[in-house]
Amino acid sequence: MNASPVLVIGLGNRFRRDDFAGIEAVRRLNENDAPGLKRLELSGEGTSLMDAWEGHDRVILIDAVNSSAPAGTFRRLNVGKDPVPANYFSCSTHNFGVAEAIELSRSLDRLPDQIEVYGIEGKDFNPGEGLSPEVEEAVKRVVEEIQERIRSL
């Protein structure tokens, strides 16, 4: 059995529309009370991420991405083994964000043993609130997939 629960971190900014997808997904996990999870909401600033996952063996990050895929597409990356694709988090407002935190942690040998990133392709990152319909649907699918993965542990 794991020494620590699975840490699920939702990333985003409520006031940049689809950038809120990661936090919305974590909130829905709360609503469904998925057992065996510790949930956290963060902006995506890199040093906060590194502090948050300290001491956790298994981490799942959920964030909006802008990789030129169709809106609502989501992709699960095992970044514990593979580097984050270049410009995957290009919608971030942080100079030291998710990709940089992962790679710095890897170089310092401080990356959790298992770390996955769910990237949900956004459509609208303009100021305002509310997810686009494509991202709303992707959030539902990501939540279902994470719940299933947690049940299978």
Summary of the structure (lengths in Angstrom):
residues: 153
radius of gyration: 14.2
end to end distance: 9.2
largest distance: 43.4
contacts: 503
relative contact order: 0.26
helix: 34%
strand: 23%
